[in-house]
């Protein structure tokens, strides 16, 4: 897997971890006065990024950028 696939995968993983951290922050700091919109938005972004990463990996495999081992 060369840089064409490594860089987007790495960036998506960093963004996924960032969205997860933001969700954890919102969960810890919101005192219940809000309806949880910030938490839901952060976790929705994380799920969307995870689906995008999965699609990128499947697409990379189908296009031949990613080769299985063994």
C-alpha positions as a Python dict, from the first residue, in 0.01 Angstrom:
ca = {
    (1, 'X'): (0, 0, 0),
    (2, 'X'): (175, 314, -113),
    (3, 'X'): (121, 677, -13),
    (4, 'X'): (-193, 706, -232),
    (5, 'X'): (-381, 488, 19),
    (6, 'X'): (-181, 541, 338),
    (7, 'X'): (-234, 915, 369),
    (8, 'X'): (-617, 921, 334),
    (9, 'X'): (-652, 621, 567),
    (10, 'X'): (-428, 783, 828),
    (11, 'X'): (-611, 1116, 801),
    (12, 'X'): (-951, 950, 835),
    (13, 'X'): (-833, 757, 1141),
    (14, 'X'): (-711, 1080, 1301),
    (15, 'X'): (-1045, 1252, 1228),
    (16, 'X'): (-1237, 952, 1367),
    (17, 'X'): (-1037, 963, 1690),
    (18, 'X'): (-1092, 1340, 1709),
    (19, 'X'): (-1469, 1302, 1668),
    (20, 'X'): (-1471, 1030, 1932),
    (21, 'X'): (-1276, 1253, 2172),
    (22, 'X'): (-1517, 1540, 2105),
    (23, 'X'): (-1811, 1312, 2181),
    (24, 'X'): (-1648, 1205, 2506),
    (25, 'X'): (-1587, 1570, 2597),
    (26, 'X'): (-1949, 1663, 2522),
    (27, 'X'): (-2071, 1368, 2727),
    (28, 'X'): (-1859, 1468, 3025),
    (29, 'X'): (-1917, 1846, 3012),
    (30, 'X'): (-2283, 1882, 2916),
    (31, 'X'): (-2483, 1911, 3235),
    (32, 'X'): (-2808, 1782, 3090),
    (33, 'X'): (-2950, 2126, 3019),
    (34, 'X'): (-2905, 2074, 2646),
    (35, 'X'): (-3078, 1799, 2456),
    (36, 'X'): (-2749, 1628, 2373),
    (37, 'X'): (-2725, 1778, 2026),
    (38, 'X'): (-2348, 1824, 2046),
    (39, 'X'): (-2296, 1462, 2151),
    (40, 'X'): (-2524, 1326, 1881),
    (41, 'X'): (-2357, 1543, 1616),
    (42, 'X'): (-2006, 1433, 1721),
    (43, 'X'): (-2099, 1065, 1718),
    (44, 'X'): (-2283, 1099, 1386),
    (45, 'X'): (-1972, 1251, 1232),
    (46, 'X'): (-1765, 962, 1373),
    (47, 'X'): (-2000, 703, 1224),
    (48, 'X'): (-2002, 879, 886),
    (49, 'X'): (-1621, 893, 884),
    (50, 'X'): (-1604, 525, 976),
    (51, 'X'): (-1829, 434, 684),
    (52, 'X'): (-1617, 651, 457),
    (53, 'X'): (-1302, 473, 574),
    (54, 'X'): (-1462, 134, 518),
    (55, 'X'): (-1568, 237, 168),
    (56, 'X'): (-1220, 369, 96),
    (57, 'X'): (-1063, 40, 201),
    (58, 'X'): (-1308, -167, -3),
    (59, 'X'): (-1261, 62, -304),
    (60, 'X'): (-882, 42, -269),
    (61, 'X'): (-901, -335, -265),
    (62, 'X'): (-1129, -352, -568),
    (63, 'X'): (-912, -109, -765),
    (64, 'X'): (-596, -300, -677),
    (65, 'X'): (-429, -41, -452),
    (66, 'X'): (-446, -278, -155),
    (67, 'X'): (-316, -635, -191),
    (68, 'X'): (-394, -907, 64),
    (69, 'X'): (-106, -1091, 228),
    (70, 'X'): (-50, -1463, 206),
}
